[in-house]
Amino acid sequence: MCHGLRFRRASTQRAAIECPSGYVCIYPEINFGGQPWVRRAADGNVKDLPSAIRDRGSSMRNNSDRTARVYEKRNRAGR
């Protein structure tokens, strides 16, 4: 038994890349980790996510005053 010593767990989690104001960001890792796909929130929509983030998005941040919807499948289908 050791008294008087404190051990700190090494932080292996990297700082999240911030999502700029007015943008929607989809991150490939949980808890907003990894290099996000960033898109300005504007009228209109993106039909399909680029292959770099498709089926890999784990976290999403909407840092705008607009509504952002992400669907599981094409043509606004799925959950």
C-alpha positions, -999 to 999 in steps of 0.1 A, spaced: 0 0 0 13 34 -9 2 66 9 7 102 -1 12 95 -38 -12 106 -64 -13 91 -99 -29 109 -128 -42 89 -157 -26 100 -189 -50 117 -212 -52 99 -245 -81 119 -258 -73 146 -282 -90 180 -281 -120 181 -303 -118 203 -335 -143 230 -330 -173 235 -354 -173 271 -366 -203 293 -360 -229 289 -388 -217 255 -398 -228 218 -394 -200 194 -386 -200 156 -387 -172 138 -369 -160 103 -377 -154 94 -341 -175 95 -310 -174 125 -287 -166 148 -316 -133 132 -324 -114 131 -356 -113 154 -386 -149 166 -392 -167 171 -425 -177 208 -423 -206 224 -443 -220 259 -441 -256 258 -430 -275 274 -458 -308 270 -476 -309 238 -497 -294 205 -489 -267 180 -495 -282 149 -510 -254 125 -502 -225 129 -478 -191 126 -493 -175 91 -492 -149 103 -467 -176 106 -440 -204 84 -453 -211 54 -429 -184 68 -406 -202 97 -389 -205 92 -352 -210 127 -338 -228 157 -353 -227 193 -342 -251 219 -356 -235 252 -347 -261 273 -366 -296 286 -361 -309 264 -389 -324 229 -388 -301 201 -399 -314 166 -406 -293 135 -413 -309 104 -427 -297 69 -426 -304 61 -462 -308 79 -496 -339 100 -505 -345 110 -468 -352 74 -457 -343 56 -426 -340 70 -391 
